[in-house]
Amino acid sequence: MGKITNEELLKKISEKFGGQITVVGEPYGLLTIETGREQIIDILAFLKNDAVLQFIYLTDLTAIHYPGLEKSIGVIYHLHSLVNNVRVRIKVFMPEGDFHIPTATVVWEGANWMERETYDFFGVIFDGHPDLRRILNVDDMTVFPMRKEFPLEDPNRVDKKDYFFGR
Amino acid sequence: MQNHPVYTDNDPQTAPSTLNLGPTHPATHGVFQNVLQLDGERIISGVSTIGYIHRAFEKIAEHRPFYQITPLTDRLNYCSSPINNMGWHMTVEKLLGIETPKRVDYLRVIVMELARISDHIVCNGVLGVDTGAFTGFLYMMEHREAIYEIYEEVCGSRLTTNIGRIGGFERNFNTIAFTKLRAFLKNFPVTLREFEALFNRNRIFVDRTKGVAAVTAEDALNYSWSGPLLRAAGVDYDVRAMNPYSSYEDFEFEVPVGENGDVYARFLVRNEEMWQSLRIIEQALTKLEKEPPHIFHADVPEFYLPPKEEVYNNMEALIYHFKIVMGELDTPTSEVYHSVEGANGELGFYLVNDGGRSPYRLHFRRPSFINYQMYAPMSRGMLLSDAIINMSSLNVIAGELDA
């Protein structure tokens, strides 16, 4: 394990952002916290620039969709402190119809394509992103395919209908 | 970065020209498109377009039971599929809390290090080809064939291996596999030494690569680079050393680190990693002698797909077979992030499970995707021929880039 424990890490964050974060848990030893989009950039910048924590490495940025929940789409950040060898996961959920979150490209250049991918698949708008376009899908696509309501296969295709197989 | 800059200067003598490098350019080794603005041979600006072979793996994975996701991981970085397969299996094992026996870990280490060597063979060989030296590539390719033959003995396939099961391997390593492995360990160092002799102090090669596309450690970290690229820039981050999985903590190996992050440093780092991989495989073979030779999977019948013969003759095996194939496993509702040191960087799996047949959400942290985003910005001001060898040395695999 790393030089700082999850408790110390949580204490450091709580000191600074006391009422603004909630702890989700520590699944498989990875501290997971949830926060709002208003302070997310402040938290990311604090974690990166703090002299002790030094979460200088943005491992991953992605999103998840829970249809039916009031706050249905969440952006998930995985940060890694290479000095202390400890990771942290931060989640920010956004209400239906208002999927806006400030961009993390102001903290890490590397967030650029990860945010474009998240926009492409979930329709999360990263405010202030320098070049928010689709990245893996075609530019004129109108849907956000990783949302749960989007079917895996085209529902209009007929070649898999049961009557072709005598059922 | 602009999408398509418009130039009003129409004088063909001075106006910048637009070059569509790719998507099927012979010099780019894969489906990469870069729209470059050129001033003579110098690149003014570039825009990368990716996604030509996007296959929606993350969406498909939300509809597949765990075992059917392994073939999807094959097709990420297809130059070193076993690492992807093992990484996925280890993610599931972490979720389910399965402890694998030491012998399984060591066998996995052997296969993963072979995969790393085969990946670096291709990358460094092709880097030689792009600078005009075909010989090294041909010498090295012979040994990739040897590695693929070992895969064949272990799992039956060569490129997209689909190797292993949750908890271990589908079958034990046979004697032919070990014979071929020992032959490889004997023959490959000779070629690798020859390869290094051909390149490391070759005037032409050094002139073409040294100082080209140099990246500072700050930039590399800022862009979330990982793998040999990050290490060539001087950061000693290796998942195997920092967060050991599959008993890597039992092995002695060094993490080679470069100095200035240029193409030459990346080449040297990859070569040295091949030597370290050989060292790890040698140690694994020694360690295997002390392990019981019949163990090749963990004793977890509810997750380990039983052999076909038992399915036909044994009631329990039949039940487990049915439940595993239909995805009727009892899995915890949780989320897990697991990463392995892939051949070109940190390959991560972020798995959110809700106890259903298939993952609720599965995200691949693909090193090629994240490493490649610096390509267009860093090409600015570079010569076109330098940008080509820069792309080879990034070792971006289109399958992993586009998922």
Boltz contact constraints between the chains, C-beta under 6 A:
constraints:
  - contact:
      token1: [A, 27]
      token2: [B, 334]
      max_distance: 6.0
  - contact:
      token1: [A, 27]
      token2: [B, 335]
      max_distance: 6.0
  - contact:
      token1: [A, 28]
      token2: [B, 336]
      max_distance: 6.0
  - contact:
      token1: [A, 56]
      token2: [B, 221]
      max_distance: 6.0
  - contact:
      token1: [A, 58]
      token2: [B, 224]
      max_distance: 6.0
  - contact:
      token1: [A, 60]
      token2: [B, 348]
      max_distance: 6.0
  - contact:
      token1: [A, 60]
      token2: [B, 365]
      max_distance: 6.0
  - contact:
      token1: [A, 62]
      token2: [B, 363]
      max_distance: 6.0
  - contact:
      token1: [A, 64]
      token2: [B, 361]
      max_distance: 6.0
  - contact:
      token1: [A, 82]
      token2: [B, 237]
      max_distance: 6.0
  - contact:
      token1: [A, 85]
      token2: [B, 242]
      max_distance: 6.0
  - contact:
      token1: [A, 108]
      token2: [B, 222]
      max_distance: 6.0
  - contact:
      token1: [A, 109]
      token2: [B, 222]
      max_distance: 6.0
  - contact:
      token1: [A, 109]
      token2: [B, 223]
      max_distance: 6.0
  - contact:
      token1: [A, 110]
      token2: [B, 223]
      max_distance: 6.0
  - contact:
      token1: [A, 110]
      token2: [B, 224]
      max_distance: 6.0
  - contact:
      token1: [A, 113]
      token2: [B, 373]
      max_distance: 6.0
  - contact:
      token1: [A, 131]
      token2: [B, 1]
      max_distance: 6.0
  - contact:
      token1: [A, 136]
      token2: [B, 51]
      max_distance: 6.0
  - contact:
      token1: [A, 136]
      token2: [B, 54]
      max_distance: 6.0
  - contact:
      token1: [A, 152]
      token2: [B, 59]
      max_distance: 6.0
  - contact:
      token1: [A, 152]
      token2: [B, 63]
      max_distance: 6.0
